[in-house]
Amino acid sequence: MSSIDRSTQVAELSKLCRGFRRDILTMLTKAGSGHPGGSLSAIDLIATLYQCELRHDPKNANWPDRDRFVLSKGHGVPALYAVLAQHGYFDRDLLPTLRTLGSPLQGHPVVGTAAGIEACTGSLGQGLSVAQGIALGARLDKKDYRVFCLMGDGEIQEGQVWEAAMSAAKYKIDNLIGILDYNRGQIDGPVSEVMPIEPLADKWSAFGWKTKSIDGHDYAQILDALDWAKKAEGSPKIILANTIKGKGVSFMEHEIGWHGVTPSDEQLQQALQELSE
């Protein structure tokens, strides 16, 4: 791909993600509950995957040969809903129904509700196990699709994550690509204080994974990392994406208090103004 093509991709992603951030904050404000901080930290990663990397067909959401995406950090699902709606998996008119009774857009992903949801991830720390099972199934079915699993840094404190990491390496599941949204904050405080997880790259490498660290808001770096993951064979891969909780909104960035608190109407208007500039 030429540098001009990459520049065009980056410009398009930047514009798209400003819109997605507006969608996220608007639906969360209307719902009056949910998780803005981790949705805003993850949106650049999710948007780039669906825009530039995944083999998928919104008109045939269950196409057997599609790549799969498992959102293990399920509380960040407003980001996924915004992207799925933009790609036509469901009508954008559903976005304002987030977290309402009977809506297909629940507070965590639920299979069988909105099209495009690949796994139920209401409980944290289980998505990598699910993704590994799907990826192993592809091998058994002689399919060449890949499985991407986006995790949060707080949830990888769960032991189940490391059990999955061990077995994925044992079986050399190289169609499994983990992505870590490393925003360094969880609901109870800084990850480094609640339960330190460093040295991350060394730990994943010791478990047999190929690792790559990037800036999770730099679209060129995200695209390069996805290219790297496509070429690295023989073992599972993980992209350690350094991100900022609340990215894109001045009064939310780095503020752990915005983990699970939604904006007031006045704060929403300020955020929308910033994201329109």
Wavefront OBJ file of the C-alpha trace (Angstrom):
o trace
v 0.000 0.000 0.000
v 1.385 3.420 -0.915
v 1.936 6.171 1.651
v -0.837 8.177 -0.060
v -3.284 5.315 0.441
v -2.319 5.018 4.103
v -2.710 8.779 4.597
v -6.165 8.636 3.064
v -7.116 5.742 5.327
v -5.903 7.612 8.397
v -7.839 10.759 7.455
v -11.023 8.746 6.886
v -10.640 6.905 10.184
v -10.048 10.133 12.074
v -13.257 11.629 10.683
v -15.247 8.438 11.283
v -14.106 8.107 14.874
v -15.062 11.665 15.780
v -18.565 10.697 14.674
v -18.451 7.439 16.604
v -17.392 9.304 19.744
v -20.386 11.603 19.341
v -22.660 8.580 18.912
v -21.224 6.883 22.014
v -21.709 9.890 24.258
v -25.159 10.694 22.901
v -26.516 7.190 23.466
v -24.935 6.913 26.916
v -26.327 10.250 28.025
v -29.797 9.243 26.911
v -29.486 5.863 28.663
v -28.271 7.486 31.875
v -25.986 4.536 32.573
v -23.030 2.832 30.955
v -19.310 3.193 30.408
v -17.944 6.168 28.458
v -14.274 5.968 29.506
v -13.536 2.510 28.126
v -15.765 2.969 25.084
v -13.816 6.067 24.050
v -10.461 4.374 24.644
v -11.426 1.407 22.446
v -13.231 3.074 19.550
v -10.184 3.721 17.347
v -9.213 0.035 17.565
v -12.706 -1.292 16.825
v -13.343 1.179 14.016
v -10.055 0.366 12.287
v -10.758 -3.352 12.494
v -14.180 -3.080 10.860
v -13.197 -0.400 8.349
v -9.902 -1.827 7.137
v -9.190 -5.337 8.353
v -12.090 -7.687 9.040
v -13.497 -9.869 6.296
v -17.200 -9.353 6.935
v -20.526 -8.787 5.197
v -23.144 -6.747 7.068
v -25.826 -8.023 4.671
v -24.945 -11.598 5.617
v -23.904 -11.255 9.249
v -23.589 -15.019 9.764
v -21.529 -15.661 6.640
v -19.550 -18.798 7.603
v -16.234 -17.498 6.233
v -16.316 -14.131 8.004
v -13.616 -13.056 10.424
v -14.947 -12.918 13.978
v -14.639 -10.136 16.553
v -15.178 -10.865 20.244
v -15.518 -7.830 22.514
v -14.308 -9.349 25.764
v -14.530 -6.013 27.600
v -18.282 -6.111 27.139
v -19.019 -2.887 28.997
v -17.400 -1.032 26.076
v -20.165 -2.211 23.755
v -21.478 1.286 22.884
v -18.338 1.611 20.758
v -19.161 -1.628 18.950
v -22.816 -0.644 18.446
v -21.760 2.667 16.877
v -19.485 0.861 14.404
v -21.979 -1.902 13.579
v -24.700 0.659 12.888
v -22.414 2.638 10.579
v -21.697 -0.532 8.590
v -25.399 -1.332 8.277
v -25.740 -4.317 10.616
v -28.817 -2.581 12.040
v -30.580 0.759 11.752
v -28.963 3.758 13.407
v -32.379 4.600 14.847
v -31.742 1.815 17.377
v -28.766 3.601 18.952
v -30.910 5.783 21.258
v -32.516 2.608 22.652
v -29.303 1.528 24.369
v -29.963 -0.161 27.716
v -33.742 0.130 27.486
v -36.139 -2.740 28.158
v -36.659 -4.854 25.045
v -33.941 -3.158 23.010
v -31.465 -5.387 21.132
v -28.747 -3.005 22.322
v -28.157 -4.138 25.875
v -25.435 -2.920 28.229
v -23.198 -5.873 27.352
v -23.117 -7.894 24.113
v -25.813 -10.566 23.832
v -25.820 -13.061 20.966
v -29.144 -13.213 19.128
v -30.088 -9.600 19.757
v -28.259 -7.186 17.454
v -26.744 -8.548 14.243
v -22.972 -8.760 14.333
v -22.600 -9.749 17.986
v -20.413 -12.866 18.117
v -20.335 -13.691 21.849
v -22.051 -12.915 25.135
v -19.520 -11.100 27.287
v -21.442 -9.949 30.303
v -18.794 -11.291 32.660
v -15.266 -10.013 32.172
v -12.260 -12.251 31.616
v -14.016 -14.886 29.501
v -13.792 -13.486 25.992
v -10.345 -14.852 25.182
v -11.490 -18.388 26.027
v -14.507 -17.967 23.740
v -12.383 -16.498 20.954
v -9.891 -19.332 21.278
v -12.657 -21.906 20.928
v -13.993 -20.194 17.801
v -10.483 -19.990 16.343
v -9.804 -23.667 17.037
v -13.155 -24.473 15.431
v -11.994 -22.783 12.237
v -9.022 -25.122 12.106
v -11.182 -28.178 12.681
v -13.608 -27.029 9.962
v -10.706 -26.248 7.613
v -11.718 -22.574 7.379
v -9.256 -19.698 7.073
v -11.094 -17.017 9.031
v -9.389 -15.167 11.865
v -10.687 -14.306 15.328
v -9.908 -10.979 16.996
v -10.487 -10.532 20.729
v -10.406 -7.082 22.345
v -9.699 -7.201 26.081
v -9.507 -4.566 28.792
v -6.469 -4.216 31.018
v -8.473 -4.669 34.216
v -10.038 -7.912 33.034
v -6.716 -9.599 32.277
v -6.232 -9.763 36.024
v -8.594 -12.752 35.788
v -6.913 -16.151 35.922
v -9.052 -17.528 33.113
v -7.319 -15.155 30.679
v -3.963 -16.778 31.390
v -5.375 -20.293 31.140
v -6.590 -19.369 27.653
v -3.214 -17.811 26.866
v -1.442 -21.043 27.804
v -3.652 -23.324 25.771
v -3.741 -21.057 22.696
v 0.049 -21.220 22.565
v 0.091 -24.979 23.176
v -2.166 -25.538 20.170
v -0.388 -22.850 18.096
v -3.676 -21.129 17.245
v -2.245 -18.531 14.914
v -5.615 -17.352 13.586
v -6.260 -15.844 17.042
v -5.284 -12.189 17.520
v -5.691 -10.544 20.915
v -5.828 -6.773 21.288
v -5.419 -5.164 24.695
v -7.062 -1.797 25.352
v -4.418 -0.650 27.839
v -5.954 2.527 29.279
v -4.530 1.868 32.754
v -7.767 2.476 34.637
v -10.457 0.217 36.059
v -13.554 0.911 38.119
v -11.735 0.718 41.463
v -8.753 2.854 40.463
v -5.478 2.699 38.542
v -4.707 -0.811 37.299
v -1.209 -0.463 38.709
v -2.665 -0.056 42.203
v -5.587 -2.503 42.080
v -3.484 -5.378 40.692
v -0.297 -4.608 38.734
v -0.063 -6.381 35.363
v 3.375 -5.304 34.116
v 5.630 -6.375 32.453
v 2.930 -7.099 29.914
v 4.947 -7.851 26.776
v 7.275 -10.148 28.721
v 4.335 -12.025 30.256
v 2.559 -12.651 26.953
v 5.844 -13.627 25.320
v 6.560 -16.050 28.166
v 3.168 -17.629 27.514
v 4.181 -18.240 23.893
v 2.480 -15.303 22.146
v 3.999 -12.946 19.608
v 3.597 -9.387 20.921
v 3.608 -5.858 19.510
v 3.123 -2.598 21.423
v 1.531 0.443 19.782
v -0.236 3.743 20.415
v -3.872 2.631 20.289
v -5.059 6.011 18.993
v -2.537 6.260 16.142
v -4.356 4.856 13.115
v -1.165 4.268 11.140
v 0.291 2.238 14.016
v -2.947 0.255 14.376
v -2.935 -0.556 10.652
v 0.739 -1.537 10.756
v 0.087 -3.814 13.755
v -2.796 -5.516 11.971
v -0.528 -6.082 8.965
v 2.074 -7.566 11.326
v -0.503 -9.894 12.887
v -1.563 -11.078 9.444
v 1.993 -12.093 8.566
v 3.140 -13.583 11.901
v 2.511 -17.328 11.771
v 2.882 -20.297 14.087
v 1.518 -18.832 17.338
v -1.233 -16.554 18.653
v -0.552 -12.828 18.558
v -1.405 -9.908 20.809
v -1.325 -6.189 20.098
v -0.718 -4.191 23.275
v -2.484 -0.911 22.485
v -1.632 1.963 24.806
v -4.763 4.078 25.066
v -6.288 6.912 27.080
v -9.446 6.438 29.074
v -12.019 8.964 27.869
v -9.948 9.788 24.765
v -11.248 12.738 22.754
v -13.101 14.632 25.493
v -10.993 17.052 27.539
v -12.742 16.568 30.875
v -12.860 12.770 30.559
v -9.321 11.956 29.473
v -7.304 10.043 32.114
v -10.169 10.424 34.616
v -11.024 7.043 36.128
v -14.209 8.549 37.533
v -15.635 8.373 34.002
v -15.328 4.586 33.950
v -19.027 4.021 34.615
v -20.635 7.460 34.887
v -22.546 9.116 32.064
v -22.465 12.827 31.170
v -25.163 15.332 32.045
v -26.919 17.089 29.187
v -24.629 20.106 29.658
v -21.489 17.947 29.672
v -22.704 16.165 26.539
v -23.059 19.468 24.713
v -19.520 20.460 25.699
v -18.171 17.100 24.524
v -20.052 17.298 21.221
v -18.674 20.774 20.655
v -15.113 19.545 21.221
v -15.657 16.598 18.883
v -17.006 18.820 16.129
v -13.829 20.919 15.960
l 1 2 3 4 5 6 7 8 9 10 11 12 13 14 15 16 17 18 19 20 21 22 23 24 25 26 27 28 29 30 31 32 33 34 35 36 37 38 39 40 41 42 43 44 45 46 47 48 49 50 51 52 53 54 55 56 57 58 59 60 61 62 63 64 65 66 67 68 69 70 71 72 73 74 75 76 77 78 79 80 81 82 83 84 85 86 87 88 89 90 91 92 93 94 95 96 97 98 99 100 101 102 103 104 105 106 107 108 109 110 111 112 113 114 115 116 117 118 119 120 121 122 123 124 125 126 127 128 129 130 131 132 133 134 135 136 137 138 139 140 141 142 143 144 145 146 147 148 149 150 151 152 153 154 155 156 157 158 159 160 161 162 163 164 165 166 167 168 169 170 171 172 173 174 175 176 177 178 179 180 181 182 183 184 185 186 187 188 189 190 191 192 193 194 195 196 197 198 199 200 201 202 203 204 205 206 207 208 209 210 211 212 213 214 215 216 217 218 219 220 221 222 223 224 225 226 227 228 229 230 231 232 233 234 235 236 237 238 239 240 241 242 243 244 245 246 247 248 249 250 251 252 253 254 255 256 257 258 259 260 261 262 263 264 265 266 267 268 269 270 271 272 273 274 275 276 277
